[in-house]
Amino acid sequence: MSKSKAIKQLDNIFSRLEGVVEETINQKAMRPLGEFIAELIRKRTRLGYGVDRDYGQKTKLKSLKASYKKFRGYADEAGFLSSNTSQGKSNLTLTGQLLDSYGIIKVSRSLVAIGPKGTRRNVGRLKGRGISNQQIALYQEEQGRIFNRLSELEFLQTVRFYRKNFGDLLHKRKLIS
Amino acid sequence: MTAKHQKVSLKVPKSLNPDERLELADLVIEHIYERTTKDNTDKNGNSFPKYSKKYTNSLDFKNAGKTKGNIDLQLSGDMLAAMKLLTHKNGEITIGFERGTEENAKADGNIRGTYGQASPIPGKKRDFLGIEQSKLRELIEYVKVKSN
């Protein structure tokens, strides 16, 4: 599976957004939109849910194996289990590096791409070994923990974000408050 | 526990045409969203009860990046995103959640103060689904003036 599959290009989401709001997305909105979508995906994954296709429904991430939970218990005792998780919680978080790195990868005139970035650091006994966060994301997908997609309700949150900050609701702030 | 279907029907002038009713419904929904998330008040303008210590100390609360003082009824944000216009007809719009959905269940928990329990927890309901009459009149006036 290619590394580029860990990178999420937002062109199809932006096209659908333009159809909903009936206007072309302003260049200055592209980075904030990318950051908003990245944060939605990061938060939802940390809460323990994945989405297997764009505009699908979120579902609980696959449970952890007993042996892996035991390892996570050791990690907790050793102090390198992230504070964003717990021993038994399935939320793609061990040290926290994958989701902490998730954000904007590229912004150009016509394209915004988001995804995990950077190379794994040594944390406690865990060695980074030159593995990238994108490789970790791809591995998780292969294990059935798909997170790098936007659910239908997350898309609606994105529409609201756009309308409030760049679209029609910007001019109706006093009216709706 | 089966959740109650959460929706509110609002009487509107019969003179509003379908497009105007759609626009009004959109404004009502956005007002409810703003009032809930920014003012943290219910449909009658009362402040929402504070979150419990158990909830504010939970991992979910931390992972959602929430703060104790902001009672905005959002964890993932999906519940308020799911609030929509259900039906409309001459003289009435109905806003709420699709029956049987997880988001309807969440809304029901907040509105009745049940949060998945059989009975409401005293003093814990957060009834956000509605609008004060004065605000509704203001939004209706805006839609009427905009159309003329």
Contacts between the chains, C-beta under 8 A, distances in Angstrom:
chain1	res1	chain2	res2	distance
A	40	B	77	7.5
A	43	B	63	6.8
A	43	B	64	5.9
A	43	B	65	6.7
A	43	B	76	6.9
A	44	B	76	5.8
A	46	B	63	4.0
A	46	B	64	7.9
A	47	B	60	5.9
A	47	B	63	5.5
A	47	B	64	6.5
A	47	B	75	7.0
A	47	B	76	6.0
A	49	B	76	7.6
A	58	B	76	7.7
A	58	B	78	7.5
A	83	B	62	7.4
A	84	B	59	7.6
A	84	B	62	7.0
A	84	B	63	5.6
A	85	B	59	7.4
A	86	B	59	5.9
A	89	B	59	6.9
A	91	B	63	7.4
A	151	B	78	7.7
A	153	B	76	7.9
A	153	B	77	7.7
A	153	B	78	4.3
A	153	B	81	4.6
A	153	B	82	5.9
A	153	B	103	7.4
A	154	B	77	7.8
A	154	B	78	7.6
A	154	B	81	7.6
A	156	B	81	4.3
A	156	B	82	7.5
A	157	B	77	5.0
A	157	B	78	7.7
A	157	B	81	4.7
A	160	B	30	7.9
A	160	B	33	7.2
A	160	B	81	7.0
A	169	B	30	6.2
A	172	B	27	7.3
A	172	B	30	7.5
A	175	B	27	6.9
A	175	B	138	7.5
A	175	B	139	7.2
A	175	B	142	6.0
A	176	B	27	6.1
A	176	B	30	4.5
A	176	B	31	4.6
A	176	B	33	8.0
A	176	B	34	5.2
A	177	B	31	7.5
A	177	B	34	5.2
A	177	B	35	7.6
A	177	B	38	7.0
A	177	B	39	8.0
